[in-house]
Structure formats: structure tokens, C-alpha cells
Amino acid sequence: MYCSLNLNNLFLEICATNIEKKTLKFFFDNISRSIGPEELRQFLAFEERQLVLDFYFFYLTKKTDKNSAQNILFLQKFSLPNFPLNSKDLIKIGLEGRALGEAFKLAKEFWAKENFLSDKSALITFLLERQSS
């Protein structure tokens, strides 16, 4: 007999701490993806470095990656700089509510894509350009 599980509901119902549930969900959501340096930077923008490193080791048990030594070294040495924007910056350009949260996420994704080098003005310019298009 075939039994389909909704794993998102399972994560809510299992007896585990919230951190353990978040870890399981992160692994489940990302294990089938192809993981390279850009994906690792995206993960690091939103997740703890140790979680990303643990995930990458698990990922390597399932898939081969010719750049694994480089990626592991990058993850081990990585230190996330402070994100240059805050909610006050986004409110100043007219964002509020859900739009503010979405813009914050977009800016963080862009920041990670730019190797965490974008400053506040570059991020605000990016967001303003997205608003006008």
C-alpha cells in the first residue's frame, strides 16, 4: 500500500526542538538541488554557517562535487558580514508591511549573489530599480 506523506506537516508534528525541526526542513527542502558556490552563499545569507556546513557534508554523501574541497574550505572560513540595510532604510524609500519583508529578502539574496560586497546605497539602488520596473 502506498502512503503519501506531507513532510511539511510531519516537521510540525514530530517530537523535536524547533531548531531540530528547522534543520530537518532545511535539509529536506534543499537536498535535491544542485549546490555550488552561489547556492552556498544564498544559504549563508539566511542560515547559520554550521547548519550550511553540516548540510553540505550530508549533501556530499548523496552527490559528487568536483569543487567539494574548495567549498568546504570556503564554508569553514566564512564569516558573515553585517547586512548593511535595516527596516528604517526600507521605510525611508516607502516600503511597509509585506512589501518591506519581501524587499528585505530580495536585497539579502542580491547581497549574497554579489558575494556580500554590496553596500547600503547599492542595495537601495537595486530595490528602487526593481520597484520602477
N, C-alpha and C positions, 0 to 999 in steps of 0.2 A: 504494500500500500504506500502510495506517495503522500508525503506530508510536506506542505509548503509552510515555511516559517517566515514571519515578518521579523527580521532580525532587529529592526529599529525598536519594535515593541519589546523584544527579548532583552535588549540592553536596559530598558526601563525596569523590567521585572526581575532581573537576576539579583541575587544577594551579593552585592559588591559595593565598594565605596564609589562615590561619584567620580573620583579620579580613575579608578579601575574601569568604570563604565565608559568614560571618555576615551581612555586608551584603547579599549576593545573596539569602540565605534570608529576611532581614527584608523586603526589597522584594517578593519573591515571595509571602510569607505575607500581606502587607497591601495590595497594590496594588488588589485588587478591593473592598476595604472602602470605605465612605463615611467620610471623615475630617473631623472637626470638632474644636472645642477640647477636648472631653473625651477623644477618642481621642489627640490630640496630647499631652495631659497624661499619659495612660497610657503612651504610648511613652517620654516623657521620664523617667518613674519607673524605667524598666528599661534604657534605651538612652542612648548619648551624644547630646548635643544636636546635634552636627554631623551625625550619621547621620540623625536625625529631620528636620533641615532639608534635607539632601540628598534624602531620601525624599520630602518634601513638594514640593520643586521637581519631582522626577520625576513625582509624582502629578498635579501641575498640568498636565503635558504630555498627560495622558490624560483628565483630567476638569476641569470648570469648578467653581470655588468662589467664590461672591459675597463671601466673607469672606477671600479669599486674602491681601489686603494686611494685614489685621489679624493673621491667623495668622502670616504671615512676620515681621512686626514682633515679635509675641509670642515666636516661636522665636529670633529674633536677640538679643533682650534677656534671654531666660530664663536664670536661674541656679538650679540645683537646690539647695535647702537640704539640710542633713544630715538623713538619715532618723532620726527620734527613737528608734526601737527597735533593740535588738541581741538576739543569741541568748540572752544571760543573762536579759533581761527575759521572754522567752518560756519559758525553762526554769523561771523562778520561778512561772509560772502553770500548770506541769505539762505543758508540751509537750516532746516529744522526737522524734527521728528524722524520719520523713517528715512527720508532723503538724506539726513545728516548721517545716519548709520550706514546707509549704502555708500555714500561718498567716502566715508572713513575707510570702509572695506576696500573700495576701488583704489583709494590713494595708497593704502598699505600694500595692495597687490602690485601697483605700479612701482612703488618704492623697492619692493623685493626684486622685481624684474630688472630694475636699474642698479642692482647689486647694493642696495641700501645707501646709495650715494646721493640721492636727490635731497635737496634742502627744502625748507618750508615754501619758499617762493616758487620753486619748480613744481611742487605738489599742488599748490593753489592754482598755478597756471594750467596744469594738467586737468584739474577739476573744472575750471572755468571753460576750458576748450570743450570738454565733454558736455557741459551744460548747454553751450551755444550750438552744438551740432545736433 
